[in-house]
Amino acid sequence: MKGYIRNTIEKSPVPLTKEDFASDQMVRWCPGCGNYAILNSVLRVFPEIGYKKEKYVVVSGIGCSSRFPYYVNTYGFHGIHGRAFPIASGVKIANPGLSVWIATGDGDSMAIGGNHFIHIIRRNLDVNILLFNNQIYGLTKGQYSPTSPLGAMTKTSPYGTIEHPFNPGELVIGASGTFFARGIDIMPNLLTDILFEAAKHDGTSVVEILQNCVIFNDGAYEHLTNKEVRDDRLCIVEHGKPIVFGKNKNKGIILKGNKLEVVTIGENSITMDDILVHDQTMPDPGIHVLLAKMTNPVILGVIRAVPAPTYDDLMEDQIQQVKQSSPIKCMDDLLNSGDTWEVTEEA
Amino acid sequence: MSHVERKPIQDIVIKFVGDSGDGMQLLGSLFSEAVSYAGEDLATFPDFPSEVRAPRNTIFGVSGYQIHFGQRKIFSPGDRVDILVCFNPASLKANLKFVKPGATIIVDDTSFNKELLEKVGYSSNPLTDGSLSNYHVLHYPITKMCIELATEKNYDKKSAEKAKNIFALGMLSNMFSLSKELVIDLLRKKFGKKPEVFELNKLIFETGYHFVDITEDIPVFFLRKTKLAPGKYRNITGNQATAWGLMAAAEKAGLQLFLGSYPITPATEILMELAKHRELGVKTFQAEDEIAGITSAIGASFAGALGATSTSGPGLSLKSEALGLAVMTELPLVVVDVQRAGPSTGMPTKSEQGDLLQALYGRNGEAPLMVIAASSPADCFYAAYEAAKYALEHMTPVILLTDGYIGFGSEVFRIPKLADLPEIKPPFATPNTKYYPYERDPETLVRKWAIPGMEGLRHRIGGLEKTDIYGEVSTDPLNHEKMVKLREEKVRRIARRLPPQELYGNPEGELLVISWGGTFGQVRQAVEELLKEDIPVAHAHFRYIFPLPENTGKILQQFKDKKIVVAELNRGQFAKYLRTEFEGYTFHQYNKVQGHPFTVAELMENFKSFIK
């Protein structure tokens, strides 16, 4: 067991397995798509989290990622473009006893659904967001997205984009996000661990998943995932541990002034003691933003997980408080409250 | 004046007008409360600019509050004003056209100086130049008197100036022989938390009250109580009634009420009212936009709540795509559209019936849903209740059309008992049984509602077309056509459960008047007046727009060789709709798009023109 999942959602009386969540639907993603690995991680983590299988709800918007609900055997809602967040908000607010998961893509969440994305994060509603980031519009066949790098040549930017991309981590933290983690499709075990942490977090957890689109953006992350360079370009952070990476685990990140810097342990009299120890619970988001924005190496793992009251808890608490202090217990009480008058027969 | 005999009245229309900072809404609501306690039937309508504080003494900054009360059944806030109470030159200028010839105009003349008169285009003072000789004009320096009175008692000038509306409240209370003590109680409720402010207002109220006794020419009346059916009553505005109707439906159905909504005039009061009622478990979600308002409500419905959203025309436009999603997923949903004058931002505080065709057809694809319309402020309660009932029992979105006029307006409301309202029984699926999302009841074609958390009913729904019964994603051409027809037929079959359309008046008359929604009061009163004059007319006022009641065709048939006129506050949308549903009829139109309700007089004149 990797820690405590709180008890507000009913647990399964019997142990569950991956098969309990396997769908009978034919999965219609392209062969080789990074989404398969994500699906697999989700199927592994749901039984591990241990809620009753009817308590999971998967909500999505539109796009390749948003076909997700059809491929998991849970209660599922396939919404409309960009609107998975408010749909899921309604589900969670109406029934806080459900474990709500949102599958979304870079276009769905940060272009058409950008407004909803920042507001669900701001409210800290207790839902889990799987943000499939392939830096391209796949389902509409290859247009640039809000995360496509400046200059990317796509079908709608044949001469290169002239738009600056969002960094999802920076956006999440900028929207007062309490949880941000990053995974990648080629590391399914890491992703499963991250998803478990996301489930544990009370509040909106955003998991950005770097995901390769084999058809329209193949190789977008090749500079990170190539076996030759992978260990030097990807760095996994763990709470309470110094941030080190590299084939020989001899590279580390230090805070120098107000910047993060990559150093080699043993060079220039740098020792392990100089290396920045990762604290995911720091309320001040400064270092978390710097980590989320690093490009070499790219940071994976849970970057930020800060406790804060959730919208759904505050809603339930407020209802309980007002119920206790109000003399109005039912609709008849309300209808007859305040200024009323009687008209009698003879009037 | 105490020595003058008080005149009895049938019914009377009073309008309070002044600057938007003059406290007209407070004066109006206090006076109407006092009148309702006296046992009168009444209807009110506030008429104010959309600016919070418009520039002083300008025509567009005029704020008004109209009240119609009396001993007979009051259908509407009234067309023409019997008593105008006026606080500045701009409000006199803006409202004179609504005043009956011979009516009484009471004016606070403190601000009728050369500068302010010229500002609104008066070259001389209308109070003294004889231009108002058709009216009974009474003008007093009300504000000045308030200031003198207050400074004597060491109150500051500003508070005294502010209380001028309370002086008028005192005058009106005496003019209509309302109990002084009762109105003071109302003032205590309003100002009691600040004893000093209360004392000042009480003093000014009493002075205004006494002023009528010592001043000649001020007319005084006595009220006979209205013959209302026995029961308990309260005042209610349309928007409050809508909120309460939704709450009542949720309690009756044993469900939680969820409202996802974005503030928009003139619908915001529904969100504000529901936000007050956490004590009954109401969950309001002030969404980031109109789309989030409706989609959160759809999510809440999926999760087993009564999902609702409230908006006005521009917001309904933004919700179109999500309405299609609710049609496709066949979830219960109530969408309240408090219509305002459009298109675009239009005139936010002014009323219109311009969203009918949008409600009926404004979605991509074949996306029929139920549309119903409330007819008066108090009726909003029952219309919202019914909208929720049909949404829940027939698993369909329902658009409830009200409008700014009945939403802001108030009416005397006979308090119902929840036990007496019709049952609401949503078609819940049974846990641990074989469940197919689009398996339907053979009679009603309604699918079953399986709610996340229920054991053994996991399933997926969404905006993609699904196979009949099983609910798998499908692009099969014949299946799509079948599903399109099933969704339409499901909504059409609601008609089997609707009460028959009422026909009022003379069924063998020369003219059938058709109306719908918030125009009921004026149209019914016009028809009543014509019937009193032995003019053979009938009236069908529609509540159920889609589907129409099953006997609608039969009623039209009765008037096939006579005249039919459809009166509505748009360019003829209901008439257009009736033409598509019923061929071979000539539907005449009477339309108005001025942001104002019909007047009874204009309706009577128009209806008479059809009678030989």
Chai-1 contact restraints between the chains, C-beta under 6 A:
chainA,res_idxA,chainB,res_idxB,connection_type,confidence,min_distance_angstrom,max_distance_angstrom,comment,restraint_id
A,E54,B,G453,contact,1.0,0.0,6.0,A-B,restraint_1
A,E54,B,E455,contact,1.0,0.0,6.0,A-B,restraint_2
A,V57,B,P452,contact,1.0,0.0,6.0,A-B,restraint_3
A,P69,B,R460,contact,1.0,0.0,6.0,A-B,restraint_4
A,Y70,B,R460,contact,1.0,0.0,6.0,A-B,restraint_5
A,N73,B,R458,contact,1.0,0.0,6.0,A-B,restraint_6
A,T74,B,R458,contact,1.0,0.0,6.0,A-B,restraint_7
A,Y75,B,P452,contact,1.0,0.0,6.0,A-B,restraint_8
A,Y75,B,R458,contact,1.0,0.0,6.0,A-B,restraint_9
A,G76,B,R460,contact,1.0,0.0,6.0,A-B,restraint_10
A,F77,B,F302,contact,1.0,0.0,6.0,A-B,restraint_11
A,F77,B,G462,contact,1.0,0.0,6.0,A-B,restraint_12
A,H78,B,G462,contact,1.0,0.0,6.0,A-B,restraint_13
A,I80,B,E321,contact,1.0,0.0,6.0,A-B,restraint_14
A,I80,B,L325,contact,1.0,0.0,6.0,A-B,restraint_15
A,I80,B,G463,contact,1.0,0.0,6.0,A-B,restraint_16
A,R83,B,T295,contact,1.0,0.0,6.0,A-B,restraint_17
A,P86,B,A292,contact,1.0,0.0,6.0,A-B,restraint_18
A,P86,B,T295,contact,1.0,0.0,6.0,A-B,restraint_19
A,P86,B,S296,contact,1.0,0.0,6.0,A-B,restraint_20
A,I87,B,T295,contact,1.0,0.0,6.0,A-B,restraint_21
A,I87,B,G299,contact,1.0,0.0,6.0,A-B,restraint_22
A,S89,B,S296,contact,1.0,0.0,6.0,A-B,restraint_23
A,G90,B,S296,contact,1.0,0.0,6.0,A-B,restraint_24
A,G90,B,G299,contact,1.0,0.0,6.0,A-B,restraint_25
A,G90,B,A300,contact,1.0,0.0,6.0,A-B,restraint_26
A,V91,B,G299,contact,1.0,0.0,6.0,A-B,restraint_27
A,V91,B,A303,contact,1.0,0.0,6.0,A-B,restraint_28
A,I93,B,K283,contact,1.0,0.0,6.0,A-B,restraint_29
A,I93,B,F285,contact,1.0,0.0,6.0,A-B,restraint_30
A,A94,B,F258,contact,1.0,0.0,6.0,A-B,restraint_31
A,A94,B,A300,contact,1.0,0.0,6.0,A-B,restraint_32
A,A94,B,A303,contact,1.0,0.0,6.0,A-B,restraint_33
A,A94,B,A305,contact,1.0,0.0,6.0,A-B,restraint_34
A,N95,B,A303,contact,1.0,0.0,6.0,A-B,restraint_35
A,L98,B,P452,contact,1.0,0.0,6.0,A-B,restraint_36
A,N115,B,E288,contact,1.0,0.0,6.0,A-B,restraint_37
A,H116,B,A292,contact,1.0,0.0,6.0,A-B,restraint_38
A,H119,B,E288,contact,1.0,0.0,6.0,A-B,restraint_39
A,Q318,B,R278,contact,1.0,0.0,6.0,A-B,restraint_40
A,I319,B,R278,contact,1.0,0.0,6.0,A-B,restraint_41
A,I319,B,G281,contact,1.0,0.0,6.0,A-B,restraint_42
A,V322,B,R278,contact,1.0,0.0,6.0,A-B,restraint_43
A,V322,B,E279,contact,1.0,0.0,6.0,A-B,restraint_44
A,K323,B,E279,contact,1.0,0.0,6.0,A-B,restraint_45
A,S326,B,E279,contact,1.0,0.0,6.0,A-B,restraint_46
A,I328,B,E279,contact,1.0,0.0,6.0,A-B,restraint_47
A,M331,B,M247,contact,1.0,0.0,6.0,A-B,restraint_48
A,M331,B,A248,contact,1.0,0.0,6.0,A-B,restraint_49
A,M331,B,E251,contact,1.0,0.0,6.0,A-B,restraint_50
A,M331,B,L418,contact,1.0,0.0,6.0,A-B,restraint_51
A,D332,B,L418,contact,1.0,0.0,6.0,A-B,restraint_52
A,L335,B,I415,contact,1.0,0.0,6.0,A-B,restraint_53
A,T340,B,K232,contact,1.0,0.0,6.0,A-B,restraint_54
A,T340,B,R234,contact,1.0,0.0,6.0,A-B,restraint_55
A,W341,B,Y37,contact,1.0,0.0,6.0,A-B,restraint_56
A,W341,B,Y233,contact,1.0,0.0,6.0,A-B,restraint_57
A,E342,B,K232,contact,1.0,0.0,6.0,A-B,restraint_58
A,V343,B,L228,contact,1.0,0.0,6.0,A-B,restraint_59
A,V343,B,P230,contact,1.0,0.0,6.0,A-B,restraint_60
A,T344,B,P230,contact,1.0,0.0,6.0,A-B,restraint_61
A,E345,B,P230,contact,1.0,0.0,6.0,A-B,restraint_62
A,A347,B,K225,contact,1.0,0.0,6.0,A-B,restraint_63
